[in-house]
């Protein structure tokens, strides 16, 4: 899947990010960073982070819905 949301359990900002992606109808995989020591080391307290796996770029918090819409592009069918 192209879009990955790095998050943590019980993280209100992570749920906010997931809701933005759902509202934009972007298909994504949510990855709990606490399941991996390397992800915790990489992202720590920086979550939520939205990653474009195709282009190897990331959008870290803080962001607003307009920022996410721009990041995922005009084509928000989930396959962008």
Beta strands, then each sheet from edge to edge (+ up, - down):
strand 1: 3-7
strand 2: 28-32
strand 3: 49-52
strand 4: 57-60
sheet 1: 2+ 1+ 3- 4+
end
